Structure formats: structure tokens, C-alpha cells
């Protein structure tokens, strides 16, 4: 009996990560990208957990079923910006047979003040949850930025970046958000420095402000990118945002009162999505999925 039970549980988990069952019944979260003109699936939501959806490499029949369920013309989703319902996302069209966009849909945004453009992105969903976010998503104040950059420089030096290089910080999407509606902003940012003409050091960070007023590094991911490792062999692509981990938005999908942080890493052959949850005062990556589009 125990063996049969284990098989049954395994089959149930598997059914959540492939076509069929998941596509017919589960709410979903999308990334809103390309100046708010495209949505791309990140995850299904089931029992306060996230599960992988289809991607460009999925079988045609699964992509067809997914398109009919989620990308039906004029389907509407909530736009999530600053962690809150901030407008409407309406599907215009999608083609599951398309070579590089088979798992995306073209959309329009309505009834929103969110300025989704360039590397400022958002989320879309049909998931119903009690809203707990403050609706704060802004540039950091001068004081917040100074504290953030101090921590960034310290972390870069720890990663063996020279102090001289660490002084010349560049960044994408330096953002203050309030994930738990406490009136105290968390800081999320994507930084990089030029370590040579053909090499970049990249750093994605989340910094929290303690009750004492002290800013604390609660998550960081460092990596070095060399021009020879960039698919188009142009380091300028990295400067424009490729290979960086970038904030999408925050959203409390599990209803615990603290919004999770969603990010995207744009690649030449597809995108990677990460989700972070605060656990014991630290941000922990709890979900990661890669979404293949097509060969470069």
C-alpha cells in the first residue's frame, strides 16, 4: 500500500508540471515584458506553490492546449505592478506554431498608470489572493541609494573586484519596494562594473532596512561575464541588460502577507525566471525555471 501511495503522489506531482491537468485548472503568473506588449508564462499556482508551465521546447499538442486555455483572444488578466492589481492585460494574439514566440502572447495594457517600458517590467495573473502589498515601487531616495551602493561596493571587493573598479558602478532597475506594507522599503538592484574592455562583473542584490535603521544585505548573486562567452560575442549586449538578473515585480501568491520577488534573466535563446521568498530574515530562491524560445 505504501508503494502504491508513493506512485500516486509522484504521478500527481508530475501532472502539475506537464500539459493536460495543469492547463485545464490552475491559475497562472506571467511576466509582462517588451514595453508591456508581451506576456510569457512563469508558473502555475497550486496549494501556495509554483509549478513549471510549458516552454518553447514543449510538444506541439501541449502548446496548442495551453494557447487555447490561456492565450485565447481577448482573455484578460490582472496587471501586477508594485505588488498590487494595477490594471488589465488583454491578450491580442498568439501562435503556438511560431518559431521563437510559441509560448508567448501579444497583449495590450488598459486602465493602468504603470509605466512599463524597457527594463521596467511587471507581472500578470488570474490568481485571486488578498492584496497585502503597499503599492510602492519607486526610485530609491538619495540616502537609500548611498547606503545601497556602499553595500554593493563592499560585496564587489569581497568577490575580488578591485576597489578602483568598484567605484565606477553602473546599474539597471535600482528600485525601492515595500513587500510587507510596513512603510519600510526593501531595495532591489542590478549592478555591474567594467573589469576590462571585454569583461563585466554583475551583481544582483536585495537589501533590507532593519528596525534599527541599518541596511543589511539579505541576498546577492555575483557572476563574471566575458565577451567570448556572450553568444553574439558583443560585450555591449551585457551593458544593455542581457545576462543580468532584473526585477519583474513582487506578488504575494501564497497569501502570507509578504510579497515574493520575481526576476528575469534575459538570454539569447530564452529567459530564466527566479522567485525569492523571505525566510528568517533572508531572501531565498524558492523557484527557478528556464523558458526556451529558439536557437540563436
C-alpha positions as CSV (number, residue, x, y, z in Angstrom):
1,X,0.0,0.0,0.0
2,X,2.8,2.4,0.9
3,X,4.5,1.8,-2.5
4,X,1.2,2.4,-4.4
5,X,0.7,5.6,-2.4
6,X,4.1,6.9,-3.4
7,X,3.5,6.2,-7.1
8,X,0.2,8.0,-6.8
9,X,1.8,11.1,-5.3
10,X,4.5,11.0,-7.8
11,X,2.1,10.9,-10.7
12,X,0.1,13.8,-9.2
13,X,3.3,16.0,-8.9
14,X,4.2,15.1,-12.5
15,X,0.8,16.1,-13.7
16,X,1.3,19.5,-12.3
17,X,4.4,20.1,-14.4
18,X,3.2,19.0,-17.8
19,X,0.3,19.8,-20.1
20,X,-3.2,18.4,-19.6
21,X,-4.4,18.7,-16.0
22,X,-2.4,21.9,-15.2
23,X,-3.6,23.7,-18.2
24,X,-7.2,23.0,-17.5
25,X,-7.4,24.0,-13.9
26,X,-4.5,26.0,-12.4
27,X,-4.2,29.8,-12.1
28,X,-1.0,31.2,-13.7
29,X,1.5,34.0,-13.4
30,X,3.1,35.7,-16.4
31,X,5.9,38.1,-17.0
32,X,4.9,41.3,-18.7
33,X,7.8,42.3,-20.9
34,X,8.7,44.1,-24.2
35,X,7.3,47.5,-23.2
36,X,4.1,45.8,-22.0
37,X,3.4,44.3,-25.3
38,X,4.2,40.6,-24.5
39,X,3.4,38.1,-21.7
40,X,5.4,35.0,-21.1
41,X,4.4,32.2,-18.6
42,X,6.4,31.9,-15.4
43,X,4.5,29.4,-13.3
44,X,1.2,27.8,-12.3
45,X,0.0,28.3,-8.7
46,X,-1.3,25.3,-6.7
47,X,-1.6,25.0,-2.9
48,X,0.6,28.1,-2.3
49,X,3.4,26.7,-4.5
50,X,4.7,27.3,-8.0
51,X,5.0,24.8,-10.8
52,X,6.6,24.9,-14.2
53,X,4.5,25.7,-17.3
54,X,5.2,24.9,-20.9
55,X,8.0,26.5,-22.8
56,X,9.1,26.8,-26.4
57,X,10.5,23.2,-26.4
58,X,7.3,21.6,-25.2
59,X,5.4,19.3,-27.6
60,X,3.1,21.0,-30.1
61,X,0.0,19.4,-28.6
62,X,0.8,20.9,-25.1
63,X,1.5,24.3,-26.6
64,X,-1.8,24.2,-28.5
65,X,-3.8,23.2,-25.4
66,X,-2.0,26.0,-23.4
67,X,-2.7,28.6,-26.1
68,X,-6.4,27.6,-26.2
69,X,-6.7,27.8,-22.4
70,X,-4.5,30.9,-21.5
71,X,-3.9,32.8,-24.8
72,X,-7.4,32.9,-26.1
73,X,-8.1,36.2,-27.9
74,X,-9.4,38.9,-25.6
75,X,-8.6,36.9,-22.4
76,X,-8.0,39.3,-19.6
77,X,-5.5,39.1,-16.7
78,X,-4.7,41.4,-13.7
79,X,-1.6,43.5,-14.2
80,X,0.5,43.3,-11.1
81,X,2.8,46.4,-10.6
82,X,4.2,47.4,-7.2
83,X,2.8,44.1,-5.9
84,X,-0.8,45.2,-6.5
85,X,-3.6,45.0,-9.1
86,X,-2.7,47.9,-11.3
87,X,-4.7,47.4,-14.5
88,X,-5.8,45.0,-17.1
89,X,-3.8,42.8,-19.5
90,X,-5.7,41.8,-22.6
91,X,-4.5,39.1,-25.0
92,X,-4.5,40.2,-28.6
93,X,-3.0,37.1,-30.4
94,X,-0.7,34.1,-30.0
95,X,0.6,31.4,-32.4
96,X,1.8,28.2,-30.8
97,X,3.4,27.2,-34.2
98,X,5.6,30.4,-34.3
99,X,9.3,29.6,-34.4
100,X,10.5,31.8,-31.5
101,X,7.4,33.0,-29.8
102,X,5.3,29.9,-29.5
103,X,4.9,30.2,-25.7
104,X,4.2,34.0,-25.6
105,X,1.3,36.2,-26.4
106,X,0.9,39.8,-27.7
107,X,-1.1,41.9,-25.3
108,X,-2.4,45.4,-24.6
109,X,-2.5,47.2,-21.3
110,X,-5.5,49.0,-20.1
111,X,-6.7,51.0,-17.0
112,X,-3.2,51.4,-15.7
113,X,-0.8,54.1,-14.6
114,X,2.1,51.7,-14.5
115,X,4.9,52.9,-16.8
116,X,6.1,49.5,-18.2
117,X,8.9,50.3,-20.6
118,X,12.3,49.0,-21.4
119,X,13.7,47.2,-18.4
120,X,10.8,48.2,-16.2
121,X,8.5,45.2,-16.3
122,X,5.6,43.6,-14.4
123,X,3.5,40.6,-13.8
124,X,0.1,39.4,-14.9
125,X,-2.1,36.8,-13.3
126,X,-5.6,35.3,-13.0
127,X,-4.8,34.2,-9.4
128,X,-7.0,35.6,-6.7
129,X,-5.3,36.5,-3.5
130,X,-5.8,39.0,-0.7
131,X,-3.7,42.1,-1.5
132,X,-1.2,42.9,1.2
133,X,1.4,45.0,-0.8
134,X,1.7,48.7,-0.2
135,X,1.8,49.6,-3.9
136,X,5.2,51.2,-3.5
137,X,7.6,50.9,-6.4
138,X,9.9,53.9,-6.9
139,X,13.4,55.1,-7.3
140,X,15.4,55.0,-4.0
141,X,15.9,58.3,-2.2
142,X,19.4,59.8,-2.3
143,X,20.1,58.4,1.2
144,X,18.8,54.9,0.3
145,X,20.9,54.8,-2.8
146,X,24.0,55.9,-0.9
147,X,23.5,53.1,1.6
148,X,22.8,50.6,-1.2
149,X,25.9,51.5,-3.2
150,X,28.1,51.3,-0.1
151,X,27.0,47.7,0.4
152,X,27.4,46.9,-3.3
153,X,31.0,48.1,-3.3
154,X,31.8,46.1,-0.2
155,X,30.3,43.0,-1.8
156,X,32.2,43.5,-5.1
157,X,35.5,43.8,-3.2
158,X,34.7,40.6,-1.4
159,X,34.3,39.0,-4.8
160,X,37.8,40.1,-5.7
161,X,36.8,43.1,-7.8
162,X,39.4,45.9,-7.3
163,X,38.4,48.8,-5.2
164,X,39.1,51.1,-8.1
165,X,36.7,49.2,-10.5
166,X,34.1,49.0,-7.7
167,X,33.9,52.8,-7.5
168,X,32.5,53.0,-11.1
169,X,29.1,51.4,-10.5
170,X,26.5,51.1,-13.3
171,X,23.0,49.7,-12.7
172,X,19.7,48.6,-14.1
173,X,16.4,48.8,-12.2
174,X,17.5,50.2,-8.9
175,X,14.2,50.0,-7.2
176,X,12.6,50.6,-3.7
177,X,9.6,48.3,-3.0
178,X,7.6,47.5,0.2
179,X,6.9,43.8,0.2
180,X,5.0,43.7,3.5
181,X,3.3,47.1,3.8
182,X,5.4,48.2,6.8
183,X,6.3,51.6,5.3
184,X,9.9,50.5,5.2
185,X,11.3,49.9,1.7
186,X,13.3,47.0,0.5
187,X,15.9,47.8,-2.1
188,X,16.4,45.6,-5.2
189,X,19.1,46.3,-7.8
190,X,21.2,45.0,-10.6
191,X,24.7,46.4,-10.8
192,X,27.8,45.9,-12.9
193,X,31.3,47.2,-13.4
194,X,33.7,47.1,-16.2
195,X,36.6,45.0,-15.1
196,X,38.2,45.2,-18.6
197,X,37.1,46.2,-22.1
198,X,35.8,42.7,-22.7
199,X,34.7,41.6,-19.2
200,X,31.9,42.6,-16.8
201,X,31.2,41.8,-13.2
202,X,27.5,41.5,-12.5
203,X,25.7,41.7,-9.1
204,X,22.1,41.2,-8.3
205,X,21.2,42.3,-4.7
206,X,18.3,42.6,-2.2
207,X,18.9,44.9,0.8
208,X,16.5,45.2,3.8
209,X,16.3,48.0,6.3
210,X,16.3,46.8,9.9
211,X,14.3,48.4,12.7
212,X,17.5,50.0,13.9
213,X,17.8,51.8,10.6
214,X,20.7,49.7,9.5
215,X,20.7,48.4,5.9
216,X,21.5,44.7,5.6
217,X,22.4,42.6,2.6
218,X,19.8,39.8,2.5
219,X,20.6,38.3,-0.9
220,X,23.3,38.6,-3.5
221,X,24.3,36.8,-6.7
222,X,27.7,37.6,-8.3
223,X,29.0,36.5,-11.7
224,X,31.6,37.5,-14.3
225,X,30.8,37.6,-18.0
226,X,33.5,37.6,-20.6
227,X,32.9,38.7,-24.2
228,X,34.0,35.3,-25.5
229,X,31.1,33.7,-23.5
230,X,28.4,36.0,-24.9
231,X,26.6,34.3,-27.8
232,X,26.8,37.2,-30.1
233,X,30.4,37.9,-28.9
234,X,29.5,41.5,-28.1
235,X,30.0,42.6,-24.5
236,X,27.8,45.7,-25.3
237,X,24.8,43.3,-25.1
238,X,25.6,42.8,-21.4
239,X,25.7,46.5,-20.9
240,X,22.2,46.7,-22.4
241,X,20.8,44.2,-20.0
242,X,21.4,40.7,-21.4
243,X,22.6,38.1,-18.8
244,X,21.6,40.4,-15.9
245,X,19.1,39.3,-13.3
246,X,16.4,42.0,-13.4
247,X,13.4,42.8,-11.2
248,X,10.0,41.9,-12.7
249,X,7.9,42.8,-9.7
250,X,6.7,41.4,-6.3
251,X,3.5,39.5,-5.7
252,X,2.1,37.6,-2.6
253,X,0.9,34.5,-4.3
254,X,1.0,32.4,-1.1
255,X,-1.0,34.8,0.9
256,X,1.4,35.0,3.9
257,X,1.4,38.8,3.9
258,X,4.9,39.2,2.4
259,X,5.2,39.5,-1.4
260,X,7.6,37.3,-3.2
261,X,10.2,38.9,-5.5
262,X,10.1,37.8,-9.2
263,X,13.0,38.3,-11.5
264,X,14.1,37.6,-15.1
265,X,17.4,36.8,-16.7
266,X,17.2,37.5,-20.4
267,X,19.1,35.2,-22.7
268,X,19.7,34.9,-26.4
269,X,17.8,31.6,-26.6
270,X,15.2,32.2,-23.9
271,X,14.5,33.6,-20.5
272,X,15.1,32.4,-16.9
273,X,12.7,33.3,-14.1
274,X,13.5,33.2,-10.4
275,X,11.3,33.7,-7.4
276,X,12.5,34.8,-3.9
277,X,10.8,34.3,-0.6
278,X,11.8,35.9,2.7
279,X,12.7,33.2,5.2
280,X,14.1,34.0,8.7
281,X,15.2,37.5,7.7
282,X,16.9,36.4,4.4
283,X,15.7,36.1,0.8
284,X,15.9,32.6,-0.5
285,X,15.4,31.5,-4.1
286,X,12.4,29.1,-4.0
287,X,11.6,28.7,-7.6
288,X,13.6,28.8,-10.9
289,X,12.5,27.9,-14.4
290,X,14.0,28.4,-17.8
291,X,11.8,29.2,-20.8
292,X,13.4,28.2,-24.1
293,X,12.4,30.2,-27.2
294,X,14.6,29.2,-30.1
295,X,18.2,28.7,-31.1
296,X,20.4,31.8,-31.5
